[in-house]
Amino acid sequence: MKKLVVLCTVIYGLTACNAPSTGNGASVDLTETNKRLYERAVKMGDDRTAMVALNYLLLNDTNNYEYTDSLARIYLTTGNLNAGIDLGLKVMDKYPDNHKLLELVAVAQGYNRDYIKSYKNFKKLHEEVGDVTYLFMMAQVLVEQQNYNGAIEKLDLVIADTATGRFDAPTSSGGMQEVDIKAGAYFFKAQYAFSQNKQQQGVDFLRKALDIDPTYEAAIVMAQNLESMAQQQAAYNQQMQRQSAQQSAAKTEAQKYEEWKRKNGQ
Protein backbone atom coordinates (compact mmCIF):
# COMPACT_ATOMS: atom_id res chain seq x y z
CA MET A 1 0.00 0.00 0.00
CA LYS A 2 2.91 2.35 0.78
CA LYS A 3 4.19 1.88 -2.79
CA LEU A 4 0.78 2.77 -4.20
CA VAL A 5 0.66 6.00 -2.15
CA VAL A 6 4.11 6.99 -3.42
CA LEU A 7 3.11 6.21 -6.99
CA CYS A 8 -0.05 8.28 -6.64
CA THR A 9 1.97 11.21 -5.29
CA VAL A 10 4.48 11.04 -8.13
CA ILE A 11 1.84 10.88 -10.84
CA TYR A 12 -0.12 13.70 -9.21
CA GLY A 13 3.03 15.83 -9.18
CA LEU A 14 3.72 15.07 -12.82
CA THR A 15 0.20 15.86 -13.96
CA ALA A 16 0.04 19.03 -11.87
CA CYS A 17 3.46 20.43 -12.76
CA ASN A 18 3.48 19.43 -16.41
CA ALA A 19 -0.15 19.96 -17.28
CA PRO A 20 -0.63 21.53 -20.72
CA SER A 21 -1.54 25.19 -20.68
CA THR A 22 -4.13 27.09 -22.68
CA GLY A 23 -3.36 30.34 -24.46
CA ASN A 24 -4.24 32.43 -21.38
CA GLY A 25 -1.95 30.38 -19.11
CA ALA A 26 -4.72 28.37 -17.37
CA SER A 27 -4.02 24.67 -16.75
CA VAL A 28 -6.09 22.14 -18.63
CA ASP A 29 -8.70 20.48 -16.41
CA LEU A 30 -6.96 17.68 -14.50
CA THR A 31 -10.12 15.59 -14.79
CA GLU A 32 -9.71 15.46 -18.56
CA THR A 33 -6.02 14.62 -18.13
CA ASN A 34 -6.85 11.72 -15.81
CA LYS A 35 -9.58 10.52 -18.17
CA ARG A 36 -7.06 10.35 -20.98
CA LEU A 37 -4.56 8.67 -18.67
CA TYR A 38 -7.17 6.07 -17.70
CA GLU A 39 -8.21 5.41 -21.31
CA ARG A 40 -4.59 5.01 -22.37
CA ALA A 41 -3.89 2.66 -19.45
CA VAL A 42 -6.87 0.49 -20.40
CA LYS A 43 -5.64 0.23 -23.99
CA MET A 44 -2.17 -0.71 -22.76
CA GLY A 45 -3.49 -3.22 -20.21
CA ASP A 46 -1.77 -1.22 -17.46
CA ASP A 47 -3.94 -1.90 -14.39
CA ARG A 48 -1.67 -0.02 -11.98
CA THR A 49 -1.88 3.27 -13.91
CA ALA A 50 -5.60 2.79 -14.57
CA MET A 51 -6.11 2.33 -10.83
CA VAL A 52 -4.29 5.58 -10.04
CA ALA A 53 -6.22 7.53 -12.68
CA LEU A 54 -9.55 6.20 -11.43
CA ASN A 55 -8.73 7.14 -7.85
CA TYR A 56 -8.06 10.73 -8.95
CA LEU A 57 -11.22 10.79 -11.03
CA LEU A 58 -13.24 9.61 -8.04
CA LEU A 59 -11.71 12.28 -5.82
CA ASN A 60 -13.48 14.82 -8.02
CA ASP A 61 -16.63 12.78 -8.59
CA THR A 62 -17.20 10.41 -5.66
CA ASN A 63 -20.62 9.29 -6.86
CA ASN A 64 -19.56 8.31 -10.37
CA TYR A 65 -20.64 4.66 -10.36
CA GLU A 66 -19.05 3.93 -13.73
CA TYR A 67 -15.61 4.80 -12.34
CA THR A 68 -16.39 3.02 -9.06
CA ASP A 69 -17.39 -0.13 -10.96
CA SER A 70 -14.20 -0.04 -13.04
CA LEU A 71 -11.98 0.50 -9.99
CA ALA A 72 -13.75 -2.28 -8.08
CA ARG A 73 -13.11 -4.72 -10.95
CA ILE A 74 -9.42 -3.81 -11.10
CA TYR A 75 -9.05 -4.27 -7.35
CA LEU A 76 -10.88 -7.60 -7.44
CA THR A 77 -8.85 -8.98 -10.34
CA THR A 78 -5.47 -7.78 -9.04
CA GLY A 79 -5.81 -9.09 -5.49
CA ASN A 80 -6.88 -6.05 -3.44
CA LEU A 81 -9.95 -7.97 -2.35
CA ASN A 82 -11.17 -5.90 0.59
CA ALA A 83 -11.12 -2.63 -1.37
CA GLY A 84 -12.74 -4.36 -4.35
CA ILE A 85 -15.50 -5.86 -2.24
CA ASP A 86 -16.26 -2.52 -0.55
CA LEU A 87 -16.48 -0.65 -3.86
CA GLY A 88 -18.36 -3.50 -5.51
CA LEU A 89 -21.01 -3.52 -2.79
CA LYS A 90 -21.36 0.25 -3.15
CA VAL A 91 -22.14 -0.21 -6.83
CA MET A 92 -24.49 -3.13 -6.10
CA ASP A 93 -26.51 -0.94 -3.73
CA LYS A 94 -27.22 1.36 -6.65
CA TYR A 95 -27.37 -1.26 -9.42
CA PRO A 96 -28.41 -4.61 -7.89
CA ASP A 97 -28.67 -6.27 -11.31
CA ASN A 98 -24.95 -5.81 -12.08
CA HIS A 99 -24.44 -9.56 -12.12
CA LYS A 100 -20.89 -9.76 -13.46
CA LEU A 101 -19.61 -7.45 -10.73
CA LEU A 102 -21.56 -9.39 -8.10
CA GLU A 103 -19.90 -12.59 -9.32
CA LEU A 104 -16.45 -11.06 -8.81
CA VAL A 105 -17.50 -9.90 -5.33
CA ALA A 106 -18.81 -13.37 -4.43
CA VAL A 107 -15.58 -15.03 -5.58
CA ALA A 108 -13.52 -12.54 -3.55
CA GLN A 109 -15.68 -13.14 -0.48
CA GLY A 110 -14.96 -16.85 -0.85
CA TYR A 111 -11.21 -16.19 -0.99
CA ASN A 112 -11.62 -14.07 2.15
CA ARG A 113 -13.39 -17.03 3.82
CA ASP A 114 -16.58 -15.01 4.18
CA TYR A 115 -18.45 -18.12 3.09
CA ILE A 116 -21.94 -17.14 4.22
CA LYS A 117 -21.97 -13.95 2.13
CA SER A 118 -20.25 -15.65 -0.78
CA TYR A 119 -22.83 -18.46 -0.84
CA LYS A 120 -25.71 -15.99 -0.49
CA ASN A 121 -24.48 -13.98 -3.49
CA PHE A 122 -23.95 -17.06 -5.67
CA LYS A 123 -27.46 -18.20 -4.71
CA LYS A 124 -28.83 -14.78 -5.73
CA LEU A 125 -26.98 -14.99 -9.04
CA HIS A 126 -28.37 -18.47 -9.74
CA GLU A 127 -31.90 -17.37 -8.94
CA GLU A 128 -31.70 -14.24 -11.08
CA VAL A 129 -29.51 -15.42 -13.97
CA GLY A 130 -30.24 -19.16 -13.95
CA ASP A 131 -26.69 -20.06 -14.96
CA VAL A 132 -25.81 -23.59 -13.79
CA THR A 133 -22.24 -22.41 -13.16
CA TYR A 134 -23.44 -20.63 -10.03
CA LEU A 135 -24.74 -23.93 -8.65
CA PHE A 136 -21.22 -25.30 -9.07
CA MET A 137 -19.76 -22.26 -7.29
CA MET A 138 -22.22 -22.77 -4.43
CA ALA A 139 -21.00 -26.36 -4.15
CA GLN A 140 -17.39 -25.13 -3.98
CA VAL A 141 -18.27 -22.80 -1.10
CA LEU A 142 -19.97 -25.69 0.73
CA VAL A 143 -16.83 -27.82 0.25
CA GLU A 144 -14.77 -25.03 1.84
CA GLN A 145 -17.20 -25.09 4.76
CA GLN A 146 -16.77 -28.90 4.93
CA ASN A 147 -20.50 -29.29 4.28
CA TYR A 148 -19.91 -32.24 1.97
CA ASN A 149 -23.47 -33.54 1.92
CA GLY A 150 -24.76 -30.13 0.88
CA ALA A 151 -22.02 -29.88 -1.75
CA ILE A 152 -22.88 -33.30 -3.22
CA GLU A 153 -26.54 -32.25 -3.50
CA LYS A 154 -25.54 -29.16 -5.51
CA LEU A 155 -23.14 -31.18 -7.68
CA ASP A 156 -25.91 -33.65 -8.48
CA LEU A 157 -28.06 -30.71 -9.61
CA VAL A 158 -25.19 -29.52 -11.83
CA ILE A 159 -24.92 -32.97 -13.41
CA ALA A 160 -28.69 -33.29 -13.89
CA ASP A 161 -29.04 -29.83 -15.46
CA THR A 162 -29.27 -29.85 -19.26
CA ALA A 163 -27.22 -26.64 -19.44
CA THR A 164 -23.45 -26.61 -19.14
CA GLY A 165 -20.66 -24.16 -18.43
CA ARG A 166 -16.98 -23.91 -17.61
CA PHE A 167 -14.93 -22.99 -14.57
CA ASP A 168 -11.29 -22.12 -13.88
CA ALA A 169 -9.37 -25.03 -12.35
CA PRO A 170 -5.77 -24.73 -11.07
CA THR A 171 -3.02 -26.61 -12.90
CA SER A 172 0.20 -28.13 -11.58
CA SER A 173 2.21 -25.29 -13.14
CA GLY A 174 0.35 -22.73 -11.04
CA GLY A 175 -1.82 -21.53 -13.90
CA MET A 176 -5.52 -21.94 -14.59
CA GLN A 177 -7.41 -24.16 -17.00
CA GLU A 178 -10.99 -23.84 -18.24
CA VAL A 179 -12.84 -27.07 -17.47
CA ASP A 180 -16.38 -28.29 -18.15
CA ILE A 181 -18.37 -27.92 -14.91
CA LYS A 182 -19.95 -31.37 -15.22
CA ALA A 183 -16.45 -32.85 -15.37
CA GLY A 184 -15.64 -30.75 -12.31
CA ALA A 185 -18.74 -32.03 -10.52
CA TYR A 186 -17.79 -35.67 -11.15
CA PHE A 187 -14.19 -34.96 -10.08
CA PHE A 188 -15.27 -33.53 -6.73
CA LYS A 189 -17.62 -36.47 -6.25
CA ALA A 190 -14.71 -38.82 -6.99
CA GLN A 191 -12.56 -37.07 -4.38
CA TYR A 192 -15.30 -37.41 -1.79
CA ALA A 193 -15.89 -41.09 -2.64
CA PHE A 194 -12.17 -41.88 -2.22
CA SER A 195 -12.14 -40.03 1.11
CA GLN A 196 -14.96 -42.35 2.23
CA ASN A 197 -13.01 -45.46 1.08
CA LYS A 198 -15.54 -46.07 -1.70
CA GLN A 199 -12.85 -46.91 -4.22
CA GLN A 200 -14.94 -48.31 -7.06
CA GLN A 201 -17.42 -45.46 -6.84
CA GLY A 202 -14.54 -42.99 -6.93
CA VAL A 203 -13.06 -44.66 -10.01
CA ASP A 204 -16.43 -44.55 -11.77
CA PHE A 205 -16.86 -40.82 -11.07
CA LEU A 206 -13.30 -40.10 -12.17
CA ARG A 207 -13.89 -41.96 -15.44
CA LYS A 208 -16.99 -39.88 -16.11
CA ALA A 209 -15.06 -36.66 -15.45
CA LEU A 210 -12.41 -37.66 -18.00
CA ASP A 211 -15.03 -38.81 -20.52
CA ILE A 212 -16.56 -35.32 -20.41
CA ASP A 213 -13.26 -33.41 -20.43
CA PRO A 214 -10.22 -35.56 -21.34
CA THR A 215 -7.89 -32.55 -20.89
CA TYR A 216 -8.85 -31.95 -17.24
CA GLU A 217 -5.37 -31.95 -15.70
CA ALA A 218 -6.37 -32.56 -12.07
CA ALA A 219 -8.43 -35.60 -13.11
CA ILE A 220 -5.59 -36.90 -15.31
CA VAL A 221 -3.13 -36.59 -12.41
CA MET A 222 -5.53 -38.37 -10.06
CA ALA A 223 -6.00 -41.20 -12.59
CA GLN A 224 -2.22 -41.52 -13.01
CA ASN A 225 -1.73 -41.63 -9.23
CA LEU A 226 -4.39 -44.32 -8.91
CA GLU A 227 -2.76 -46.36 -11.68
CA SER A 228 0.64 -46.01 -10.00
CA MET A 229 -0.82 -47.09 -6.66
CA ALA A 230 -2.52 -50.07 -8.31
CA GLN A 231 0.77 -51.12 -9.91
CA GLN A 232 2.60 -50.81 -6.60
CA GLN A 233 -0.11 -52.83 -4.89
CA ALA A 234 0.07 -55.51 -7.60
CA ALA A 235 3.86 -55.70 -7.25
CA TYR A 236 3.54 -55.97 -3.47
CA ASN A 237 0.93 -58.73 -3.81
CA GLN A 238 3.21 -60.66 -6.19
CA GLN A 239 6.10 -60.33 -3.75
CA MET A 240 3.96 -61.61 -0.89
CA GLN A 241 2.78 -64.53 -3.03
CA ARG A 242 6.39 -65.46 -3.88
CA GLN A 243 7.41 -65.28 -0.24
CA SER A 244 4.42 -67.36 0.76
CA ALA A 245 5.23 -69.94 -1.93
CA GLN A 246 8.88 -70.07 -0.82
CA GLN A 247 7.86 -70.49 2.81
CA SER A 248 5.41 -73.20 1.85
CA ALA A 249 8.06 -75.02 -0.22
CA ALA A 250 10.57 -74.81 2.63
CA LYS A 251 7.98 -76.16 5.04
CA THR A 252 7.23 -79.05 2.73
CA GLU A 253 10.92 -79.93 2.44
CA ALA A 254 11.26 -79.82 6.24
CA GLN A 255 8.25 -82.12 6.61
CA LYS A 256 9.72 -84.55 4.08
CA TYR A 257 13.01 -84.61 5.98
CA GLU A 258 11.30 -85.29 9.28
CA GLU A 259 9.30 -88.13 7.70
CA TRP A 260 12.49 -89.64 6.23
CA LYS A 261 14.12 -89.54 9.65
CA ARG A 262 11.21 -91.38 11.22
CA LYS A 263 11.25 -94.07 8.56
CA ASN A 264 14.96 -94.60 9.04
CA GLY A 265 14.76 -94.67 12.81
CA GLN A 266 16.64 -91.46 13.27
TADA-V328245 format. One record per residue. PHI is phi in whole degrees, -180 to 180 (none if undefined). OMEGA is omega in whole degrees, -180 to 180 (999 if undefined). NEAR is the number of other C-alpha atoms within 12 Angstrom. Layout:
# TADA-V328245
PHI | OMEGA | NEAR
PHI | OMEGA | NEAR
This chain:
# TADA-V328245
none | -180 | 9
-62 | 179 | 8
-63 | -180 | 11
-64 | 179 | 17
-62 | 179 | 15
-62 | -180 | 13
-62 | 178 | 19
-60 | -179 | 25
-63 | -179 | 19
-63 | -178 | 17
-66 | 178 | 27
-62 | 180 | 25
-63 | -180 | 14
-66 | -178 | 17
-72 | -179 | 27
-76 | -175 | 22
-77 | -174 | 15
-109 | -179 | 15
-64 | 179 | 21
-61 | -179 | 18
-112 | 174 | 16
-86 | -178 | 10
-60 | -177 | 8
-93 | 175 | 8
89 | -179 | 9
-79 | 179 | 12
-72 | 175 | 18
-65 | -179 | 19
-52 | -179 | 18
-62 | 178 | 27
-61 | 179 | 24
-65 | 178 | 20
-63 | -179 | 26
-70 | 175 | 33
-62 | 180 | 26
-65 | 178 | 20
-62 | 180 | 30
-64 | -179 | 30
-61 | 179 | 24
-66 | -180 | 19
-63 | 179 | 21
-63 | 180 | 22
-62 | -178 | 13
-85 | -176 | 13
70 | -177 | 14
-97 | -176 | 18
-63 | -176 | 27
-62 | 180 | 29
-69 | 178 | 30
-60 | 179 | 33
-63 | 179 | 41
-64 | -179 | 36
-60 | -180 | 39
-65 | 178 | 39
-61 | 178 | 37
-68 | 178 | 31
-63 | -179 | 32
-74 | 174 | 26
-63 | -180 | 17
-91 | -176 | 18
-148 | -171 | 15
-65 | -178 | 18
-101 | 177 | 16
-81 | -174 | 21
-74 | 177 | 24
-67 | 178 | 24
-67 | 180 | 32
-62 | 178 | 35
-60 | -178 | 38
-63 | -180 | 31
-67 | 178 | 39
-59 | -179 | 39
-65 | 179 | 37
-65 | 178 | 35
-59 | -176 | 31
-67 | -177 | 34
-90 | 178 | 25
-111 | 172 | 20
103 | 177 | 22
-87 | -167 | 26
-66 | -176 | 29
-62 | 178 | 27
-64 | -180 | 28
-64 | 179 | 35
-64 | -179 | 37
-59 | -180 | 27
-68 | 179 | 35
-61 | 179 | 41
-67 | 176 | 34
-63 | 178 | 27
-66 | -178 | 31
-64 | 177 | 28
-61 | -179 | 16
-88 | -177 | 17
-128 | -175 | 18
-66 | 180 | 19
-96 | 178 | 19
-81 | -168 | 26
-68 | -179 | 28
-66 | 177 | 27
-68 | 179 | 37
-62 | 178 | 41
-62 | 178 | 38
-62 | 179 | 37
-63 | -179 | 44
-63 | 178 | 40
-63 | 180 | 38
-63 | 178 | 36
-62 | 176 | 32
-64 | 177 | 31
-62 | 179 | 24
-82 | -180 | 23
64 | 173 | 21
-92 | -168 | 23
-67 | -178 | 29
-63 | 179 | 21
-69 | 179 | 26
-61 | -180 | 33
-62 | -180 | 37
-60 | -179 | 27
-73 | 175 | 37
-65 | 178 | 39
-64 | 177 | 31
-62 | 179 | 25
-64 | 180 | 32
-65 | -180 | 24
-67 | -175 | 18
-89 | -177 | 18
-100 | 180 | 20
81 | -179 | 21
-75 | -178 | 28
-64 | 179 | 34
-58 | -179 | 36
-70 | 173 | 40
-63 | 179 | 43
-63 | 179 | 45
-66 | 175 | 40
-62 | 179 | 42
-63 | 179 | 38
-62 | 178 | 39
-63 | 180 | 37
-65 | 176 | 32
-63 | 179 | 28
-62 | 179 | 22
-85 | -177 | 20
63 | 174 | 15
-94 | -171 | 18
-71 | 178 | 24
-64 | 178 | 19
-64 | 180 | 23
-65 | 180 | 29
-62 | 178 | 31
-60 | 179 | 23
-67 | 180 | 35
-65 | 176 | 37
-64 | 176 | 27
-67 | 177 | 26
-62 | -178 | 36
-66 | -177 | 31
-76 | -178 | 18
-68 | -180 | 20
-73 | 179 | 15
-78 | 177 | 18
-140 | -179 | 25
-171 | -180 | 25
-134 | 178 | 26
-137 | 179 | 24
-89 | 179 | 22
-112 | 179 | 27
-69 | 177 | 17
-112 | -177 | 18
-67 | 180 | 15
-84 | -179 | 10
93 | 178 | 10
-92 | 179 | 11
-128 | -179 | 15
-135 | 176 | 21
-78 | -176 | 20
-131 | 176 | 31
-61 | -176 | 33
-67 | 177 | 41
-69 | 174 | 37
-63 | 177 | 39
-62 | 180 | 47
-63 | 179 | 47
-66 | 180 | 40
-64 | 179 | 43
-65 | 177 | 39
-66 | 177 | 40
-64 | 179 | 34
-57 | -178 | 31
-66 | -180 | 27
-61 | 179 | 23
-64 | 179 | 21
-66 | 179 | 15
-98 | -179 | 14
60 | 174 | 13
-100 | -169 | 16
-62 | -177 | 19
-64 | 178 | 17
-63 | 178 | 21
-62 | 179 | 27
-63 | -180 | 30
-63 | 179 | 21
-65 | -180 | 33
-64 | 178 | 38
-61 | 180 | 27
-65 | 179 | 28
-61 | -178 | 34
-75 | 175 | 31
-64 | -179 | 20
-75 | -178 | 24
-138 | -177 | 26
-65 | -179 | 21
-96 | -177 | 20
-66 | -171 | 36
-61 | -178 | 30
-61 | 179 | 33
-69 | 178 | 38
-62 | -180 | 24
-62 | 179 | 19
-63 | 179 | 26
-63 | 178 | 27
-64 | 179 | 18
-64 | 179 | 15
-65 | 179 | 23
-64 | 179 | 15
-63 | 179 | 14
-64 | 180 | 14
-65 | 178 | 16
-66 | 178 | 14
-64 | 180 | 14
-66 | 179 | 14
-64 | 179 | 14
-64 | 179 | 14
-64 | 180 | 14
-62 | 178 | 14
-63 | 179 | 14
-63 | 179 | 14
-65 | 179 | 14
-66 | 178 | 14
-63 | 180 | 14
-63 | 180 | 14
-65 | 180 | 14
-66 | 179 | 14
-64 | 180 | 14
-65 | 179 | 14
-66 | 179 | 14
-65 | 180 | 14
-64 | 179 | 14
-67 | 180 | 14
-65 | 179 | 14
-62 | 179 | 14
-66 | 179 | 14
-65 | 179 | 14
-62 | -179 | 14
-66 | 179 | 15
-63 | 180 | 15
-68 | 177 | 14
-62 | 180 | 13
-64 | 180 | 12
-66 | -179 | 11
-65 | -177 | 10
-98 | 177 | 9
65 | 180 | 8
-100 | 999 | 9
